[in-house]
Amino acid sequence: MDLSKIHKNIKNASYNTKEEFERDLRLMFENCKTYNTDTDSIYRTCCHALEQYTEQLLKTLPVPRKSTRVDPFDRDLRWNALTIKERLPILQNRQTEMVI
């Protein structure tokens, strides 16, 4: 697991729960420690610092409500993950729907 895969999962709305997201983050940190065994390695040092920072951020994430409605927060996260090229057809479709 790495940040690019986590980003892809966010972009594709693949995470169903906060726990799935947290599990992938923790797996990424464990992989870093596994493959960078030198304790003086800059990679390991950065991994440790990022892991501590991530733990603090995870405490602030809201727990998703169990609902069939789309949570606006989740919708915003997916929208923000899209590139301009990916947003254009969506906006054009919305514009067409408004005209019809």
Contacts in CASP RR format, 6 or more apart in sequence:
PFRMAT RR
TARGET T0000
AUTHOR 0000-0000-0000
METHOD contacts of the structure
MODEL  1
MDLSKIHKNIKNASYNTKEEFERDLRLMFENCKTYNTDTDSIYRTCCHAL
EQYTEQLLKTLPVPRKSTRVDPFDRDLRWNALTIKERLPILQNRQTEMVI
1 24 0 8 1.000
1 27 0 8 1.000
1 28 0 8 1.000
1 31 0 8 1.000
2 28 0 8 1.000
2 31 0 8 1.000
3 28 0 8 1.000
5 24 0 8 1.000
6 21 0 8 1.000
6 24 0 8 1.000
6 25 0 8 1.000
6 28 0 8 1.000
7 81 0 8 1.000
8 14 0 8 1.000
9 15 0 8 1.000
9 21 0 8 1.000
9 24 0 8 1.000
10 21 0 8 1.000
10 77 0 8 1.000
10 78 0 8 1.000
10 81 0 8 1.000
11 78 0 8 1.000
11 81 0 8 1.000
11 82 0 8 1.000
13 74 0 8 1.000
13 78 0 8 1.000
15 21 0 8 1.000
15 24 0 8 1.000
17 64 0 8 1.000
18 61 0 8 1.000
18 63 0 8 1.000
18 64 0 8 1.000
22 58 0 8 1.000
25 54 0 8 1.000
25 58 0 8 1.000
29 47 0 8 1.000
29 50 0 8 1.000
29 51 0 8 1.000
29 54 0 8 1.000
32 43 0 8 1.000
32 44 0 8 1.000
32 47 0 8 1.000
33 44 0 8 1.000
33 47 0 8 1.000
36 43 0 8 1.000
36 44 0 8 1.000
36 47 0 8 1.000
37 44 0 8 1.000
38 44 0 8 1.000
62 73 0 8 1.000
64 71 0 8 1.000
64 74 0 8 1.000
65 71 0 8 1.000
79 87 0 8 1.000
82 90 0 8 1.000
END
